[in-house]
Amino acid sequence: MSSHRATIHWQHSKGSFLDKSFSRDHHWHFKGNQSLLASSAPGFSGNADAVDPEDAFTASLSSCHMLTFLALASVKGFEVAEYRDEAEGILDKNAQGRLCMVKATLRPAVRFVGRQPTLDEFQALHDRAHKGCFIANSVLTEVLVEPRLL
């Protein structure tokens, strides 16, 4: 078991609560003095230049899948030279009519050096990575993986 922490800090700086024009900008602080500007999504009066929770959710799924994939590839003796994922998360209403992240599609593109996996081995690595991803195992969102070789 492990514990993971983030500090989220928002302070009223401009706009009005009465007309809902207040700033949604805030900061996420992580270990190692890492900080990130966050906001709500632009459709919810947020800052388009900041990371919103839905972006972060999608990135978290993608990052976890990638890290699991890299570990599995290493164990199998495959050397990954490059991994890129153009992940997409969909915010929509679920069956109960509540807004939620209903679907995430991961589109990892992977380039290997040295010994190349067969297409079956490549798909099996992604299948195992999906099943082993801590974040994917923690959510109700449908997560699709559409891998391709570079």
Backbone as CSV, one residue per row, in Angstrom:
resi,resn,N_x,N_y,N_z,CA_x,CA_y,CA_z,C_x,C_y,C_z
1,MET,0.836,-1.183,0.000,0.000,0.000,0.000,0.880,1.245,0.000
2,SER,0.403,2.279,-0.654,1.121,3.546,-0.650,0.104,4.681,-0.582
3,SER,0.578,5.829,-0.139,-0.267,7.005,-0.013,0.226,8.064,-1.000
4,HIS,-0.700,8.772,-1.610,-0.349,9.779,-2.611,-1.080,11.059,-2.284
5,ARG,-0.364,12.170,-2.369,-0.927,13.449,-1.933,-0.784,14.530,-2.998
6,ALA,-1.718,15.430,-2.970,-1.667,16.645,-3.769,-2.300,17.741,-2.926
7,THR,-1.796,18.947,-3.067,-2.400,20.100,-2.410,-3.030,20.954,-3.500
8,ILE,-4.296,21.239,-3.334,-5.029,22.072,-4.285,-5.305,23.403,-3.591
9,HIS,-4.906,24.512,-4.239,-5.055,25.813,-3.596,-5.735,26.790,-4.551
10,TRP,-6.864,27.318,-4.110,-7.587,28.368,-4.825,-7.755,29.534,-3.872
11,GLN,-7.621,30.739,-4.403,-7.849,31.935,-3.605,-8.613,32.921,-4.473
12,HIS,-9.647,33.515,-3.893,-10.440,34.490,-4.643,-9.556,35.655,-5.048
13,SER,-9.497,35.921,-6.348,-8.609,36.971,-6.829,-9.310,37.991,-7.710
14,LYS,-10.359,37.575,-8.401,-11.063,38.519,-9.269,-12.447,37.978,-9.582
15,GLY,-13.298,38.876,-10.041,-14.659,38.495,-10.389,-15.563,38.452,-9.177
16,SER,-16.801,38.099,-9.436,-17.821,38.110,-8.394,-18.488,36.745,-8.293
17,PHE,-18.774,36.352,-7.060,-19.540,35.127,-6.860,-20.994,35.342,-7.262
18,LEU,-21.495,36.563,-7.064,-22.900,36.844,-7.338,-23.247,36.651,-8.806
19,ASP,-22.358,37.065,-9.709,-22.643,36.880,-11.138,-21.852,35.709,-11.737
20,LYS,-21.206,34.936,-10.864,-20.452,33.731,-11.250,-19.260,34.032,-12.164
21,SER,-18.719,35.250,-12.068,-17.575,35.629,-12.900,-16.236,35.416,-12.195
22,PHE,-16.259,34.776,-11.038,-15.009,34.543,-10.292,-14.079,33.621,-11.070
23,SER,-12.798,33.781,-10.816,-11.793,32.965,-11.494,-11.819,31.535,-10.965
24,ARG,-11.746,30.610,-11.887,-11.668,29.196,-11.516,-10.214,28.726,-11.430
25,ASP,-9.272,29.589,-11.760,-7.850,29.225,-11.738,-7.397,28.862,-10.323
26,HIS,-6.617,27.836,-10.237,-6.053,27.387,-8.961,-4.761,26.628,-9.259
27,HIS,-4.081,26.195,-8.240,-2.813,25.472,-8.434,-2.874,24.100,-7.796
28,TRP,-2.265,23.161,-8.486,-2.059,21.817,-7.952,-0.596,21.742,-7.563
29,HIS,-0.334,21.343,-6.346,1.039,21.218,-5.848,1.300,19.749,-5.512
30,PHE,2.449,19.279,-5.969,2.845,17.897,-5.753,4.232,17.849,-5.124
31,LYS,4.649,16.669,-4.734,5.981,16.487,-4.156,7.044,17.033,-5.115
32,GLY,8.202,17.320,-4.570,9.305,17.818,-5.386,9.099,19.205,-5.935
33,ASN,8.293,20.013,-5.261,8.028,21.391,-5.681,7.390,21.491,-7.068
34,GLN,6.682,20.453,-7.489,5.983,20.484,-8.769,4.665,21.216,-8.589
35,SER,4.378,22.130,-9.514,3.156,22.912,-9.441,2.569,23.039,-10.835
36,LEU,1.248,23.071,-10.896,0.572,23.135,-12.185,-0.628,24.065,-12.069
37,LEU,-0.798,24.945,-13.064,-1.972,25.804,-13.112,-3.155,24.972,-13.599
38,ALA,-4.220,24.999,-12.840,-5.427,24.250,-13.182,-6.623,25.195,-13.166
39,SER,-7.685,24.761,-13.802,-8.915,25.537,-13.851,-10.035,24.574,-14.197
40,SER,-11.238,25.073,-14.289,-12.301,24.241,-14.836,-12.177,24.282,-16.361
41,ALA,-12.869,23.381,-17.024,-12.854,23.361,-18.490,-13.459,24.663,-19.013
42,PRO,-13.055,25.102,-20.209,-13.585,26.345,-20.758,-15.118,26.379,-20.810
43,GLY,-15.747,25.259,-21.053,-17.208,25.210,-21.088,-17.854,25.433,-19.734
44,PHE,-17.024,25.434,-18.680,-17.506,25.657,-17.316,-16.827,26.888,-16.724
45,SER,-16.632,27.908,-17.571,-16.051,29.202,-17.190,-14.590,29.111,-16.783
46,GLY,-13.881,28.135,-17.305,-12.483,27.951,-16.949,-11.517,28.568,-17.941
47,ASN,-10.261,28.467,-17.587,-9.147,29.009,-18.359,-8.682,27.953,-19.367
48,ALA,-8.782,28.253,-20.638,-8.413,27.298,-21.690,-6.925,26.970,-21.681
49,ASP,-6.106,27.812,-21.065,-4.662,27.575,-21.023,-4.225,26.750,-19.818
50,ALA,-5.150,26.393,-18.968,-4.828,25.616,-17.770,-5.322,24.180,-17.929
51,VAL,-4.772,23.298,-17.141,-5.220,21.906,-17.126,-6.506,21.827,-16.324
52,ASP,-7.504,21.151,-16.880,-8.740,20.971,-16.123,-8.806,19.536,-15.594
53,PRO,-9.682,19.259,-14.633,-9.736,17.921,-14.041,-9.992,16.814,-15.061
54,GLU,-10.759,17.113,-16.091,-11.039,16.101,-17.106,-9.787,15.790,-17.930
55,ASP,-8.993,16.826,-18.238,-7.704,16.605,-18.911,-6.801,15.743,-18.036
56,ALA,-6.750,16.088,-16.762,-5.881,15.371,-15.828,-6.320,13.921,-15.665
57,PHE,-7.612,13.688,-15.636,-8.148,12.333,-15.544,-7.690,11.510,-16.746
58,THR,-7.839,12.083,-17.925,-7.439,11.408,-19.153,-5.937,11.152,-19.157
59,ALA,-5.156,12.147,-18.774,-3.697,11.987,-18.725,-3.289,10.929,-17.700
60,SER,-3.988,10.879,-16.584,-3.678,9.900,-15.553,-3.888,8.478,-16.059
61,LEU,-4.989,8.240,-16.754,-5.228,6.922,-17.347,-4.136,6.571,-18.348
62,SER,-3.798,7.525,-19.207,-2.779,7.293,-20.229,-1.415,7.034,-19.616
63,SER,-1.045,7.836,-18.647,0.258,7.700,-17.999,0.382,6.360,-17.282
64,CYS,-0.661,5.956,-16.567,-0.633,4.687,-15.853,-0.516,3.519,-16.825
65,HIS,-1.271,3.578,-17.915,-1.188,2.510,-18.924,0.228,2.441,-19.493
66,MET,0.794,3.602,-19.831,2.139,3.633,-20.395,3.164,3.050,-19.433
67,LEU,3.131,3.470,-18.184,4.118,2.992,-17.214,3.997,1.488,-16.998
68,THR,2.771,0.976,-16.993,2.559,-0.465,-16.865,3.069,-1.179,-18.112
69,PHE,2.781,-0.621,-19.283,3.259,-1.194,-20.547,4.788,-1.248,-20.584
70,LEU,5.436,-0.153,-20.205,6.907,-0.114,-20.228,7.494,-1.181,-19.302
71,ALA,6.917,-1.342,-18.131,7.402,-2.357,-17.191,7.244,-3.754,-17.786
72,LEU,6.102,-4.027,-18.390,5.857,-5.338,-18.981,6.763,-5.591,-20.184
73,ALA,6.955,-4.582,-21.026,7.841,-4.729,-22.187,9.259,-5.039,-21.737
74,SER,9.697,-4.363,-20.702,11.040,-4.591,-20.162,11.204,-6.026,-19.679
75,VAL,10.210,-6.527,-18.953,10.259,-7.901,-18.452,10.337,-8.897,-19.613
76,LYS,9.645,-8.586,-20.707,9.624,-9.477,-21.874,10.839,-9.298,-22.782
77,GLY,11.725,-8.351,-22.450,12.942,-8.159,-23.225,12.793,-7.272,-24.444
78,PHE,11.722,-6.482,-24.493,11.527,-5.547,-25.605,11.980,-4.165,-25.162
79,GLU,12.751,-3.511,-26.012,13.251,-2.175,-25.693,12.416,-1.126,-26.412
80,VAL,11.735,-0.309,-25.641,10.884,0.741,-26.194,11.728,1.988,-26.396
81,ALA,11.721,2.501,-27.620,12.461,3.723,-27.939,11.576,4.958,-27.838
82,GLU,10.294,4.777,-28.110,9.383,5.925,-28.092,7.967,5.427,-27.828
83,TYR,7.233,6.212,-27.062,5.836,5.909,-26.741,5.093,7.229,-26.741
84,ARG,4.069,7.330,-27.530,3.259,8.553,-27.594,1.791,8.139,-27.574
85,ASP,0.994,8.836,-26.782,-0.425,8.525,-26.709,-1.230,9.794,-26.921
86,GLU,-2.094,9.761,-27.899,-3.036,10.866,-28.146,-4.360,10.459,-27.502
87,ALA,-4.395,10.469,-26.192,-5.554,10.001,-25.427,-6.693,11.016,-25.494
88,GLU,-7.904,10.491,-25.401,-9.087,11.351,-25.429,-10.084,10.869,-24.385
89,GLY,-10.549,11.785,-23.574,-11.588,11.483,-22.594,-12.876,12.179,-22.986
90,ILE,-13.992,11.501,-22.795,-15.293,12.060,-23.158,-16.112,12.324,-21.899
91,LEU,-16.490,13.586,-21.715,-17.380,13.991,-20.636,-18.792,14.030,-21.205
92,ASP,-19.698,13.286,-20.597,-21.075,13.225,-21.078,-21.952,12.756,-19.927
93,LYS,-23.211,12.655,-20.170,-24.122,12.145,-19.142,-24.092,10.623,-19.143
94,ASN,-24.089,10.054,-17.947,-24.135,8.603,-17.823,-25.598,8.130,-17.826
95,ALA,-25.805,6.850,-17.603,-27.153,6.272,-17.641,-28.082,6.906,-16.598
96,GLN,-27.504,7.443,-15.527,-28.307,8.094,-14.486,-28.527,9.584,-14.780
97,GLY,-28.015,10.061,-15.911,-28.192,11.457,-16.284,-27.207,12.411,-15.647
98,ARG,-26.156,11.883,-14.993,-25.144,12.734,-14.347,-23.929,12.871,-15.257
99,LEU,-23.343,14.077,-15.266,-22.118,14.289,-16.032,-20.978,13.494,-15.419
100,CYS,-20.269,12.784,-16.257,-19.095,12.038,-15.811,-18.218,11.742,-17.022
101,MET,-17.026,11.289,-16.745,-16.145,10.844,-17.825,-16.646,9.462,-18.237
102,VAL,-17.387,9.403,-19.328,-18.037,8.162,-19.729,-17.116,7.241,-20.522
103,LYS,-16.079,7.815,-21.140,-15.222,6.997,-21.990,-13.858,7.652,-22.127
104,ALA,-12.847,6.833,-22.149,-11.486,7.301,-22.441,-10.909,6.361,-23.488
105,THR,-10.335,6.941,-24.518,-9.686,6.138,-25.556,-8.208,6.462,-25.552
106,LEU,-7.401,5.440,-25.328,-5.953,5.568,-25.377,-5.497,5.114,-26.753
107,ARG,-4.610,5.877,-27.355,-4.111,5.558,-28.690,-2.576,5.535,-28.674
108,PRO,-2.024,4.600,-27.914,-0.564,4.565,-27.808,0.095,4.144,-29.117
109,ALA,1.087,4.907,-29.511,1.920,4.585,-30.666,3.315,4.290,-30.114
110,VAL,3.840,3.126,-30.429,5.070,2.649,-29.802,6.093,2.272,-30.860
111,ARG,7.337,2.680,-30.611,8.453,2.282,-31.476,9.455,1.519,-30.624
112,PHE,9.841,0.371,-31.118,10.814,-0.477,-30.443,12.135,-0.429,-31.185
113,VAL,13.226,-0.699,-30.475,14.532,-0.927,-31.095,14.943,-2.356,-30.755
114,GLY,15.783,-2.919,-31.606,16.204,-4.299,-31.361,15.089,-5.268,-31.713
115,ARG,14.920,-6.255,-30.864,13.910,-7.292,-31.101,12.519,-6.673,-31.120
116,GLN,11.774,-6.983,-32.174,10.431,-6.426,-32.347,9.372,-7.448,-31.917
117,PRO,8.346,-7.004,-31.199,7.276,-7.932,-30.846,6.421,-8.249,-32.081
118,THR,5.857,-9.440,-32.097,4.863,-9.737,-33.123,3.626,-8.901,-32.803
119,LEU,2.706,-8.815,-33.744,1.471,-8.062,-33.474,0.701,-8.689,-32.312
120,ASP,0.702,-10.019,-32.225,0.038,-10.678,-31.100,0.720,-10.343,-29.775
121,GLU,2.049,-10.343,-29.753,2.785,-9.989,-28.530,2.528,-8.529,-28.153
122,PHE,2.506,-7.678,-29.157,2.263,-6.246,-28.941,0.879,-6.026,-28.325
123,GLN,-0.125,-6.667,-28.906,-1.485,-6.537,-28.378,-1.572,-7.119,-26.977
124,ALA,-0.909,-8.252,-26.749,-0.935,-8.881,-25.422,-0.299,-7.973,-24.367
125,LEU,0.765,-7.266,-24.735,1.386,-6.322,-23.801,0.397,-5.232,-23.410
126,HIS,-0.334,-4.716,-24.396,-1.317,-3.672,-24.094,-2.494,-4.221,-23.298
127,ASP,-2.930,-5.432,-23.617,-4.022,-6.042,-22.849,-3.613,-6.203,-21.388
128,ARG,-2.409,-6.701,-21.159,-1.916,-6.884,-19.788,-1.718,-5.536,-19.095
129,ALA,-1.224,-4.544,-19.850,-1.028,-3.206,-19.271,-2.371,-2.629,-18.833
130,HIS,-3.401,-2.809,-19.654,-4.724,-2.297,-19.295,-5.248,-2.993,-18.039
131,LYS,-5.105,-4.294,-17.985,-5.579,-5.048,-16.817,-4.774,-4.720,-15.565
132,GLY,-3.515,-4.319,-15.731,-2.661,-4.025,-14.592,-2.614,-2.561,-14.191
133,CYS,-3.240,-1.698,-14.971,-3.192,-0.251,-14.691,-4.013,0.075,-13.449
134,PHE,-3.358,0.625,-12.438,-4.021,0.959,-11.170,-5.172,1.936,-11.374
135,ILE,-4.972,2.909,-12.244,-5.995,3.939,-12.434,-7.195,3.366,-13.177
136,ALA,-6.955,2.615,-14.256,-8.066,2.001,-14.994,-8.859,1.063,-14.099
137,ASN,-8.170,0.405,-13.175,-8.853,-0.496,-12.245,-9.642,0.260,-11.185
138,SER,-9.489,1.570,-11.129,-10.112,2.384,-10.076,-11.328,3.160,-10.544
139,VAL,-11.655,3.088,-11.825,-12.718,3.936,-12.356,-13.813,3.116,-13.040
140,LEU,-14.987,3.712,-13.158,-16.096,3.086,-13.866,-16.088,3.412,-15.353
141,THR,-15.305,4.398,-15.749,-15.237,4.845,-17.130,-14.827,3.707,-18.050
142,GLU,-15.466,3.617,-19.206,-15.033,2.665,-20.220,-13.691,3.152,-20.762
143,VAL,-12.691,2.284,-20.743,-11.367,2.638,-21.243,-11.045,1.723,-22.413
144,LEU,-10.858,2.316,-23.584,-10.483,1.575,-24.783,-9.008,1.811,-25.066
145,VAL,-8.329,0.794,-25.574,-6.920,0.921,-25.941,-6.807,0.549,-27.415
146,GLU,-6.308,1.489,-28.222,-6.135,1.285,-29.656,-4.665,1.487,-30.013
147,PRO,-3.818,0.491,-29.731,-2.384,0.657,-29.951,-1.990,0.538,-31.428
148,ARG,-0.840,1.149,-31.744,-0.248,0.986,-33.080,1.263,1.057,-32.938
149,LEU,1.926,0.368,-33.845,3.382,0.398,-33.887,3.846,1.592,-34.695
150,LEU,4.929,2.199,-34.281,5.516,3.312,-35.055,6.552,2.768,-36.005
